[in-house]
Amino acid sequence: MSMTATFYNNSSAPEVVNKQLTTLGTANIDITNGFVIDKPNFQMARNDSLLTANYMYVPDLNRYYFVTLEVENGVFIRITAESDPLKSFWNSIKTSQCIAYRSASKPDARIEDDKVLKKERPTIIYRKIGQPFTLSDQNNYILTVTGRGV
């Protein structure tokens, strides 16, 4: 199956949505070795102007991919791709209504998040109870208090 793909040079980190992309060109690509939409392999005719590409968009699949290109037999370019779900599904993500479990800039104490360190201070209450203990007492005492404080 042949498709058209646009190749880019991506200078942004994978977790960035609005990636800094430089368009290198377009080419026809063919699926090879079966097909897995998240990690497909493609092949195309050699095009030296696209060899520095590290990112591509395939309109027929409606997906963006991180790619590695390798010249094979001097004639073909093998493309190893891995889907970029953040960029591919950004419009769906930003319009969905959900509870966010993590915020990079503003954590919420009401949402349990094991990545945010919380420091709890114990509440210590000192109260006098009757007569103080003295070393002259021949008996040993252990006082245990349970329940919620006042």
C-alpha positions as CSV (number, residue, x, y, z in Angstrom):
1,M,0.0,0.0,0.0
2,S,1.5,3.3,-1.1
3,M,0.9,6.6,0.8
4,T,2.3,10.1,0.8
5,A,4.3,11.4,3.8
6,T,5.7,14.8,4.7
7,F,9.1,14.7,6.3
8,Y,10.4,17.1,8.9
9,N,13.4,17.9,11.1
10,N,12.0,18.1,14.6
11,S,14.1,20.1,17.1
12,S,11.7,19.8,20.1
13,A,11.5,17.3,22.9
14,P,9.0,14.4,22.5
15,E,6.7,15.8,25.3
16,V,6.2,19.1,23.5
17,V,2.9,19.6,21.7
18,N,3.8,22.5,19.4
19,K,7.0,21.1,18.0
20,Q,9.5,23.2,16.1
21,L,9.3,21.5,12.7
22,T,11.3,22.3,9.5
23,T,9.7,20.8,6.4
24,L,12.2,18.8,4.3
25,G,9.8,17.5,1.7
26,T,7.3,14.8,0.7
27,A,7.6,11.3,-0.7
28,N,5.6,8.2,-1.5
29,I,6.1,5.5,1.1
30,D,5.2,1.8,1.2
31,I,4.4,-0.4,4.2
32,T,6.8,-3.2,4.9
33,N,6.9,-6.3,7.2
34,G,3.3,-6.3,8.2
35,F,1.6,-3.3,9.8
36,V,1.3,-2.1,13.4
37,I,-0.1,1.5,13.4
38,D,1.9,2.6,16.5
39,K,5.3,1.3,15.3
40,P,5.1,0.8,11.5
41,N,8.0,0.2,9.1
42,F,8.0,1.8,5.7
43,Q,10.2,1.9,2.6
44,M,10.7,4.5,0.0
45,A,12.9,5.3,-3.0
46,R,16.2,6.9,-2.0
47,N,15.9,10.6,-1.6
48,D,19.1,12.2,-0.1
49,S,17.3,15.5,0.8
50,L,15.1,13.6,3.3
51,L,17.9,11.5,5.0
52,T,18.2,14.0,7.9
53,A,14.4,13.7,8.7
54,N,13.5,12.6,12.2
55,Y,9.8,13.2,12.1
56,M,7.0,12.6,9.6
57,Y,3.2,13.0,9.1
58,V,1.2,10.5,7.2
59,P,-2.2,12.0,6.2
60,D,-3.7,8.6,5.3
61,L,-3.1,7.4,8.8
62,N,-3.8,10.8,10.4
63,R,-0.7,10.3,12.5
64,Y,2.6,11.9,13.3
65,Y,5.7,9.7,13.8
66,F,9.2,9.9,15.2
67,V,11.4,8.3,12.5
68,T,14.8,6.9,11.8
69,L,15.9,6.6,8.2
70,E,18.5,4.2,6.9
71,V,19.7,3.6,3.3
72,E,19.3,0.0,2.3
73,N,21.0,-1.5,-0.8
74,G,21.9,2.0,-1.9
75,V,18.5,2.3,-3.6
76,F,15.9,2.3,-0.9
77,I,15.4,4.0,2.4
78,R,14.0,2.0,5.3
79,I,11.9,4.0,7.7
80,T,11.4,2.9,11.3
81,A,8.6,4.9,12.9
82,E,7.1,5.3,16.3
83,S,3.8,7.1,16.8
84,D,3.7,10.5,18.5
85,P,0.2,10.2,20.2
86,L,0.5,13.6,21.9
87,K,0.8,15.5,18.5
88,S,-1.5,13.0,16.6
89,F,-4.4,13.3,19.1
90,W,-3.9,16.8,20.5
91,N,-7.2,18.2,19.3
92,S,-9.1,15.3,20.9
93,I,-7.0,15.6,24.1
94,K,-7.6,19.4,24.5
95,T,-11.3,19.2,23.9
96,S,-12.0,16.2,26.2
97,Q,-13.4,16.8,29.7
98,C,-11.6,14.8,32.3
99,I,-9.9,15.0,35.7
100,A,-6.2,15.7,35.4
101,Y,-4.2,13.6,37.7
102,R,-1.0,15.6,37.4
103,S,-0.1,19.2,36.7
104,A,3.5,20.3,36.1
105,S,2.8,23.8,37.4
106,K,0.0,23.6,39.9
107,P,-0.4,20.4,42.0
108,D,-3.8,19.9,43.7
109,A,-3.7,18.6,47.3
110,R,-7.1,16.9,46.8
111,I,-5.8,14.6,44.0
112,E,-3.6,11.8,45.2
113,D,-0.3,12.0,43.3
114,D,2.7,9.8,44.3
115,K,5.1,12.0,42.3
116,V,4.5,15.0,44.5
117,L,6.3,15.0,47.8
118,K,4.2,16.0,50.8
119,K,5.5,16.8,54.2
120,E,3.1,16.2,57.0
121,R,3.9,17.5,60.4
122,P,2.7,15.5,63.4
123,T,0.4,17.2,65.9
124,I,1.9,16.9,69.4
125,I,-0.3,17.7,72.3
126,Y,1.1,18.0,75.8
127,R,-1.3,17.6,78.8
128,K,-0.8,17.2,82.5
129,I,-2.5,14.1,83.8
130,G,-2.9,14.1,87.6
131,Q,0.4,13.6,89.6
132,P,3.7,13.4,87.7
133,F,5.7,10.2,87.7
134,T,8.7,10.1,89.9
135,L,11.7,7.9,90.0
136,S,10.9,6.9,93.5
137,D,7.8,5.0,92.3
138,Q,8.4,1.3,92.6
139,N,6.0,0.5,89.8
140,N,6.5,1.1,86.1
141,Y,3.8,2.8,84.1
142,I,2.9,2.7,80.4
143,L,0.3,5.2,79.3
144,T,-1.4,4.6,76.0
145,V,-3.8,7.0,74.4
146,T,-5.9,6.2,71.4
147,G,-8.5,8.0,69.4
148,R,-8.8,11.3,67.7
149,G,-7.5,14.4,69.5
150,V,-9.7,17.3,70.6
